Amino acid sequence: MMTTATHFLRSFSAFTAISLVSSTALAQCPFDPTISPDDLILCPNSVGVLLTETYDSYQWYKDGSPIIGATDQSLVVDSYNDSGSQFSVEATLNGCTEASPQVLVDGWAFLPPTVMTVGPEPLFYSQNGPLYCTLDTILLVMMQPYDTNIQWTEQGVPIPGATDDTLVVHTTGGQFSASGAPSICPDFQQDLGVWIWIGFIEPTQPDIVADGDQLCAYPAGESYQWYYDGAPLPGSNTACITADAPGSYVVDVTYLADCSIPSEALLVTGLDTQDDTANWQVYPVPATDQITVTWNDGAVIMDWCLFDVTGRVVDGGKGAWASPFAVDVNGLDPGRYWLNVDGSRTIAVSVVR
């Protein structure tokens, strides 16, 4: 005869088995909800949408807790509140409820935009900012990742066509700024937030002045290089030199804050040897395409140079020429020139068009 205790144990075991089977059946729905996209990364100040398949009802969860009122097929998330959180949805179909896997909603984060200045070192700094030589070219470069929708401005006014990541600044300075966005978030337009002040100064051009029998550079500088007929003059690293031969002299001076260009050429003609210049003639005056040089002392020309008003040699030759001889000036610009013969005689030439 079965005891009461034995009967109770058998009844409890049967109930437990039925309950386990029933629980297992309820946990196994014939569908598996998913969320798309499963790799959402939001740009700053933007929103996105999470979406699941079509079921009878829904309940969305954020970081494991139900979101009050989030019972639609889709869920709107925003970068400020939701970046870095896990989301899932519980979907019900025909009375069976199943939860989706969690997905991470991430967000892009960017440092503020920066601009790099590319170019030579400034000559010096003023109270406003760096000063460069007008001979310099300065580049302002918007740094990555801000490479899209760029607009450079000067004193707050957009510069027409300045939409590249690099702005070329030369000749005139100003106050510059820029805005741009990363290409992955083109609507995230950010302003640089500061002014970049750049100034320029005009170059110093020294003069050549006579001091007795010497030629001197003025104003004085830190170092010097003299040129004679376009070629460097050896050993001419001083402020003054002795001009012992007729020709074209130029000096290039380096200053402490160096923004300089070479001097204009000084043409030394050797006037003390030109007593017979009146015997030499150039025609026509003015000339258009050719000049003819004549003289009546029977001399033979061994070399000649044609200088422009800056002392630059624009034509010349070496050989042996007797009177008359012709010089082609068709390729020269209109203006005043000087024909120097054998390093001593200098004759004025005028070219017109």
ChimeraX attribute file (.defattr): number of C-alpha atoms within 10 A of each C-alpha:
attribute: neighborCount
match mode: 1-to-1
recipient: residues
	/A:1	3
	/A:2	6
	/A:3	7
	/A:4	8
	/A:5	8
	/A:6	9
	/A:7	10
	/A:8	10
	/A:9	11
	/A:10	10
	/A:11	10
	/A:12	11
	/A:13	11
	/A:14	10
	/A:15	11
	/A:16	11
	/A:17	10
	/A:18	11
	/A:19	12
	/A:20	11
	/A:21	10
	/A:22	11
	/A:23	10
	/A:24	10
	/A:25	11
	/A:26	13
	/A:27	11
	/A:28	12
	/A:29	16
	/A:30	9
	/A:31	15
	/A:32	14
	/A:33	18
	/A:34	19
	/A:35	19
	/A:36	13
	/A:37	15
	/A:38	15
	/A:39	11
	/A:40	17
	/A:41	17
	/A:42	21
	/A:43	23
	/A:44	17
	/A:45	11
	/A:46	14
	/A:47	15
	/A:48	16
	/A:49	12
	/A:50	20
	/A:51	16
	/A:52	20
	/A:53	12
	/A:54	14
	/A:55	16
	/A:56	13
	/A:57	15
	/A:58	21
	/A:59	19
	/A:60	24
	/A:61	20
	/A:62	16
	/A:63	15
	/A:64	13
	/A:65	10
	/A:66	16
	/A:67	15
	/A:68	9
	/A:69	8
	/A:70	15
	/A:71	17
	/A:72	17
	/A:73	19
	/A:74	18
	/A:75	18
	/A:76	11
	/A:77	18
	/A:78	17
	/A:79	20
	/A:80	14
	/A:81	9
	/A:82	20
	/A:83	19
	/A:84	14
	/A:85	15
	/A:86	16
	/A:87	25
	/A:88	24
	/A:89	31
	/A:90	21
	/A:91	27
	/A:92	19
	/A:93	15
	/A:94	9
	/A:95	10
	/A:96	15
	/A:97	21
	/A:98	19
	/A:99	19
	/A:100	17
	/A:101	15
	/A:102	18
	/A:103	21
	/A:104	19
	/A:105	22
	/A:106	17
	/A:107	19
	/A:108	12
	/A:109	10
	/A:110	12
	/A:111	8
	/A:112	11
	/A:113	20
	/A:114	17
	/A:115	18
	/A:116	11
	/A:117	14
	/A:118	13
	/A:119	12
	/A:120	12
	/A:121	13
	/A:122	18
	/A:123	16
	/A:124	10
	/A:125	12
	/A:126	10
	/A:127	5
	/A:128	11
	/A:129	14
	/A:130	16
	/A:131	18
	/A:132	29
	/A:133	23
	/A:134	19
	/A:135	15
	/A:136	16
	/A:137	14
	/A:138	22
	/A:139	17
	/A:140	20
	/A:141	17
	/A:142	24
	/A:143	14
	/A:144	15
	/A:145	17
	/A:146	26
	/A:147	19
	/A:148	21
	/A:149	18
	/A:150	20
	/A:151	21
	/A:152	26
	/A:153	19
	/A:154	16
	/A:155	14
	/A:156	12
	/A:157	11
	/A:158	15
	/A:159	15
	/A:160	9
	/A:161	8
	/A:162	15
	/A:163	19
	/A:164	15
	/A:165	21
	/A:166	19
	/A:167	20
	/A:168	11
	/A:169	18
	/A:170	17
	/A:171	15
	/A:172	11
	/A:173	17
	/A:174	15
	/A:175	16
	/A:176	22
	/A:177	23
	/A:178	29
	/A:179	22
	/A:180	26
	/A:181	22
	/A:182	20
	/A:183	14
	/A:184	13
	/A:185	16
	/A:186	14
	/A:187	16
	/A:188	18
	/A:189	15
	/A:190	16
	/A:191	16
	/A:192	17
	/A:193	12
	/A:194	11
	/A:195	15
	/A:196	19
	/A:197	16
	/A:198	21
	/A:199	21
	/A:200	21
	/A:201	15
	/A:202	13
	/A:203	15
	/A:204	17
	/A:205	18
	/A:206	22
	/A:207	21
	/A:208	21
	/A:209	14
	/A:210	14
	/A:211	11
	/A:212	8
	/A:213	11
	/A:214	14
	/A:215	20
	/A:216	20
	/A:217	23
	/A:218	16
	/A:219	14
	/A:220	16
	/A:221	17
	/A:222	13
	/A:223	14
	/A:224	17
	/A:225	18
	/A:226	24
	/A:227	17
	/A:228	19
	/A:229	18
	/A:230	15
	/A:231	11
	/A:232	14
	/A:233	16
	/A:234	10
	/A:235	9
	/A:236	16
	/A:237	16
	/A:238	17
	/A:239	21
	/A:240	21
	/A:241	18
	/A:242	13
	/A:243	16
	/A:244	10
	/A:245	13
	/A:246	19
	/A:247	23
	/A:248	22
	/A:249	26
	/A:250	28
	/A:251	31
	/A:252	21
	/A:253	28
	/A:254	19
	/A:255	15
	/A:256	9
	/A:257	13
	/A:258	16
	/A:259	20
	/A:260	18
	/A:261	16
	/A:262	18
	/A:263	20
	/A:264	19
	/A:265	23
	/A:266	20
	/A:267	22
	/A:268	17
	/A:269	20
	/A:270	16
	/A:271	12
	/A:272	8
	/A:273	11
	/A:274	13
	/A:275	9
	/A:276	11
	/A:277	14
	/A:278	11
	/A:279	11
	/A:280	15
	/A:281	16
	/A:282	20
	/A:283	14
	/A:284	15
	/A:285	14
	/A:286	17
	/A:287	19
	/A:288	18
	/A:289	15
	/A:290	15
	/A:291	21
	/A:292	16
	/A:293	17
	/A:294	17
	/A:295	18
	/A:296	13
	/A:297	10
	/A:298	9
	/A:299	11
	/A:300	13
	/A:301	16
	/A:302	14
	/A:303	15
	/A:304	19
	/A:305	20
	/A:306	22
	/A:307	24
	/A:308	19
	/A:309	14
	/A:310	15
	/A:311	21
	/A:312	20
	/A:313	18
	/A:314	13
	/A:315	15
	/A:316	14
	/A:317	13
	/A:318	11
	/A:319	9
	/A:320	10
	/A:321	14
	/A:322	14
	/A:323	16
	/A:324	12
	/A:325	13
	/A:326	14
	/A:327	15
	/A:328	13
	/A:329	20
	/A:330	15
	/A:331	10
	/A:332	16
	/A:333	13
	/A:334	15
	/A:335	13
	/A:336	14
	/A:337	22
	/A:338	20
	/A:339	22
	/A:340	21
	/A:341	18
	/A:342	15
	/A:343	18
	/A:344	18
	/A:345	22
	/A:346	25
	/A:347	17
	/A:348	14
	/A:349	21
	/A:350	18
	/A:351	20
	/A:352	15
	/A:353	11
